[in-house]
Amino acid sequence: MNNNPSADGGFRTGSLPDYAPLAGAYVPMQQSAQPNYEAGKALSRGTMFPGLDLPFMNLVNQEMEQTPMSEMMAIDFVADELELYLDTHREDREAFELYQCILKLQKEARERMIRLCGPMMQTDQLGMERYAWLDAPWPWELSEKREG
């Protein structure tokens, strides 16, 4: 270690002086699940909680065009956000009830997507009459604009 502290504290050379204190991080606990963004906005903002909406360098993603795939992605995102919230707020009944509603929407959106596009995963073929994994359209083709 450096026993002779320089004017810059040694940070430019990558070494710390012996007197350097250890840092302690503090992350405040999220207080509430309310109010929250709707699913499409949550996906574009990167969070469903306005209190956590702190865009990097003040840049914000554009909201995606509404397609069956973007709807499913948004619902999946909200389910993930609620799971993370409930990991630290397991007694929040209102958030858990919202989570139950989102899980139901997630299941319905997935079933709609499978009817529209075919299987999303190989396991979605359970109960199908034939092998349909390679059938078109693929999910990203649903938002393509076509002539004629």
N, C-alpha and C positions, 0 to 999 in steps of 0.2 A: 504494500500500500504506500501511498504518497504521504510522507510525514510533513512535507513542506507545501502547504496549500498555496496554490497560485491565485491570482486575482479572479480567474474565471471559475474557481472551485474544481478544476480538473475535468469538467465535462467535455471539453474539446478533445482531450486525449483518451477518453474512454475509461478513465480511472476515477474512483471516488476517494476523497481524503478520509482519514481515519475518523474524523469527527462527523461524517455525513450521517444524518438520521435515516432510519428506515421509513418509508412512506406507508401510510395506512389508507386504504381506499374506503370510501363510504358510498354505498348505493342505497338511496332511500327506498322504502317499501312502497309499491304501488298502492294507492289508497282505495280506488274504486273501479269497478268494471263499467260504470255509467258516467257520462253518456258514451255511446260508441258509434263508430262509423258503420254505414251499411256495407255489405260484403264487397261490392265492386270498388268503392272508394277505399276500403281498408286494404285491398290488394295493391292498389296503385300508390297508397301512402306508406305502405310497409308496416302498418299497425292499425288495429281497430280502436285503439284508445287515443283520443285527441291529446290527452296529457303526455303521451309518449311520442307524439308526432313532432320530431325534431329533424327536419330534412338536412342532409349533409350539404353544406355550402349553399343552403337555401334552394336547392334544386328539387323539383317535384316531378315524379313520373306522370305521364299523361294517362288518363283513364282508358282502359282497353275497350275496343268495340265489343258490343254484346253479342256473344255467340254461345252455343251450348258449352263449348270448351272453356271459355272465359268465365261463364257462370259457375261451372264446376270448380275451376281453380280458385275463384273467390270464396266459395263456400268452404273448400278444403283449407284455405288460408285462415278463415275465421275460426274454424274448428281447431286448428293448431294454436292460434292465439289464445283461445279460451282454455285449451289444455295447459298452456304455460301459466296463465293467470291462476287457474285452479290448483296448480302445483303449489302455489304460495298462499292461496286463499280458499282452502278446501271447505270452509264452513259457509261460504257465500252461496246461499240457496238460490238467489235470483240468477247468479251467473251459471250455476249448475242447471237450472231450468232452461236458460237460454242455450246452454251447451246441448241439452237433450233435443231441443227444437232444431238446432243446427245439424246434429247427427241425423235426424229424420230427413231434413232437406238434402243433406249430403247423399244419403241412400237414394232418395228420389232422383236427384240430379245424375247420379251414376247410372241408375237404371235407364233413365231417359237417354243418356249418352250411348249406352250399349245398344238400345233399340235403334238409335239414329245412325251410329257408326259401326256397330259391331263390338266385339270384345276389346276392352281397354288393356286387359292383362290376360295371359293364357288361362288363368283360373276362371275367368268370366265365361268360358265355354262350357262349364259344367251344365249339363242338361240340354245343350244344343244338339240339333239333329245331324250336323256335319261340321267339319273343321273350317272355321270362318276367320282365322287369324289374319290371313293375307287379303281379305276382301276390302274393297274401297267403299266409301271414302275414308281416308285417314282423318283424324280430328282436325288437323290444321288446314285440310282442304275445304272445310265447311265455311271458312271465312273468305276464300278466294272468290274473286269476281270473275265470271266467265261470260264469254260472248255467245249469242245465239241461244 
